[in-house]
Amino acid sequence: MANFVTNSFRNMELGTGTRVDLDADTIKGMFVDQADDTPAVTDDFIDDILSAARVPAIGSCPSLGSKTIGSVGVGVFDAADTVFTALTGDQSEWLILFKDTASEPTSDVICAWDTATGLPLTPNGADVTVVWAAGGILQS
């Protein structure tokens, strides 16, 4: 597989469904253990990712801070580097972003990476910092 933006997020940006507001909504990161589940471009909501595959559990996923749109470049979403505090769990081959609504069936999966520096990742209880690219996280 390759890095992707989900079909549902792409459709929302074109006006189908409830939109994700990247700078106003709570956007969180999560690693995913491919041995338990593989994120797919057709995953709509976080409940499509099996609980056993989530690193960390959804309640411990960090929110992206200092989010901006258009600061790095026109149509570019960016945020401060994201710290996963005292991360434990299975080896993870994926990193995903999702909108946290506090309800798994309505928490939209936005995008996923399986090719990035540091993947696969084997958590060992230390903090893990995701350093976003200088050019931003997503571009429309």
C-alpha positions as CSV (number, residue, x, y, z in Angstrom):
1,M,0.0,0.0,0.0
2,A,1.0,3.6,-0.1
3,N,0.2,6.8,1.7
4,F,-3.3,8.1,1.1
5,V,-6.1,10.5,1.9
6,T,-9.3,8.6,2.5
7,N,-12.1,8.6,-0.1
8,S,-14.6,9.9,2.5
9,F,-12.4,12.8,3.4
10,R,-11.8,13.7,-0.3
11,N,-15.6,13.5,-0.9
12,M,-16.3,15.7,2.1
13,E,-13.9,18.4,0.8
14,L,-16.0,18.4,-2.4
15,G,-19.2,18.9,-0.5
16,T,-20.5,15.4,0.2
17,G,-21.2,14.7,3.9
18,T,-20.3,16.6,7.1
19,R,-17.0,18.4,6.5
20,V,-13.9,18.1,8.6
21,D,-12.6,21.5,9.7
22,L,-8.9,20.8,10.0
23,D,-8.1,24.0,11.9
24,A,-11.2,24.0,14.2
25,D,-11.9,20.3,14.8
26,T,-9.9,18.1,17.2
27,I,-7.5,16.2,14.9
28,K,-5.5,13.4,16.4
29,G,-2.7,11.0,15.4
30,M,-2.6,7.2,15.9
31,F,-0.2,4.5,14.9
32,V,-1.6,1.2,13.5
33,D,-0.2,-2.3,13.8
34,Q,-0.6,-3.9,10.4
35,A,-0.5,-7.4,11.9
36,D,-3.9,-6.6,13.4
37,D,-5.4,-4.4,10.8
38,T,-4.4,-2.5,7.6
39,P,-5.8,1.0,7.1
40,A,-7.6,1.3,3.7
41,V,-8.5,4.2,1.5
42,T,-12.1,3.2,2.0
43,D,-12.0,3.5,5.9
44,D,-14.5,6.2,6.8
45,F,-14.4,6.3,10.6
46,I,-12.0,5.3,13.3
47,D,-14.2,2.3,14.2
48,D,-13.1,0.8,10.8
49,I,-9.6,0.4,12.5
50,L,-9.7,-2.6,14.8
51,S,-9.1,-1.8,18.5
52,A,-6.3,-4.3,18.7
53,A,-4.4,-2.5,16.0
54,R,-4.5,1.0,17.6
55,V,-1.3,2.3,19.1
56,P,-2.1,4.0,21.5
57,A,-5.7,3.3,22.5
58,I,-7.9,6.0,21.2
59,G,-8.2,7.8,24.6
60,S,-4.5,8.3,24.7
61,C,-4.0,9.7,21.1
62,P,-2.4,13.1,21.0
63,S,-4.2,16.1,19.4
64,L,-2.4,18.1,16.8
65,G,-1.5,21.6,18.1
66,S,-0.9,24.9,16.5
67,K,-2.8,23.9,13.4
68,T,-2.7,26.2,10.4
69,I,-4.1,26.3,6.9
70,G,-2.3,28.5,4.4
71,S,0.6,29.6,6.5
72,V,3.2,27.2,4.9
73,G,1.6,27.7,1.5
74,V,-1.7,28.1,-0.2
75,G,-4.0,25.2,0.6
76,V,-1.5,23.6,3.0
77,F,-2.5,22.1,6.3
78,D,0.2,22.1,8.9
79,A,0.6,21.7,12.7
80,A,3.3,21.6,15.4
81,D,5.2,18.4,15.7
82,T,3.1,15.8,17.6
83,V,4.3,14.0,20.7
84,F,3.0,10.6,21.7
85,T,3.8,10.5,25.4
86,A,5.2,7.3,26.9
87,L,4.1,5.3,23.9
88,T,3.7,1.5,24.4
89,G,2.1,-1.2,22.3
90,D,2.7,-3.3,19.3
91,Q,5.1,-2.6,16.5
92,S,3.3,-0.2,14.1
93,E,3.6,0.2,10.4
94,W,1.1,3.0,9.8
95,L,0.4,6.5,11.1
96,I,-3.1,7.9,10.6
97,L,-4.9,11.2,11.3
98,F,-8.5,11.3,12.4
99,K,-11.1,13.8,13.5
100,D,-12.0,13.0,17.1
101,T,-15.7,13.5,17.9
102,A,-15.6,11.3,21.1
103,S,-17.7,8.8,19.1
104,E,-15.9,6.2,17.1
105,P,-18.7,5.8,14.4
106,T,-18.5,9.5,13.6
107,S,-14.7,10.1,14.0
108,D,-13.5,10.5,10.4
109,V,-10.3,8.9,9.3
110,I,-8.5,11.6,7.2
111,C,-5.3,10.1,5.9
112,A,-2.6,7.4,6.5
113,W,1.1,6.9,5.9
114,D,3.0,3.7,5.7
115,T,6.1,5.2,4.2
116,A,7.7,7.8,6.5
117,T,10.9,8.1,8.4
118,G,10.6,6.1,11.6
119,L,8.1,3.5,10.3
120,P,7.8,0.8,11.3
121,L,8.0,1.9,14.9
122,T,8.4,-0.3,17.9
123,P,7.1,1.6,21.0
124,N,9.2,1.1,24.1
125,G,7.6,3.4,26.7
126,A,9.5,6.5,25.6
127,D,8.0,9.6,24.0
128,V,7.7,9.5,20.3
129,T,7.7,12.8,18.3
130,V,6.2,12.9,14.9
131,V,8.1,15.7,13.0
132,W,5.8,16.9,10.2
133,A,7.4,17.8,6.9
134,A,8.5,21.4,6.5
135,G,6.2,21.7,3.5
136,G,3.1,20.8,5.7
137,I,1.0,17.7,6.4
138,L,-1.6,17.8,3.6
139,Q,-2.1,20.0,0.6
140,S,-5.3,20.5,-1.3
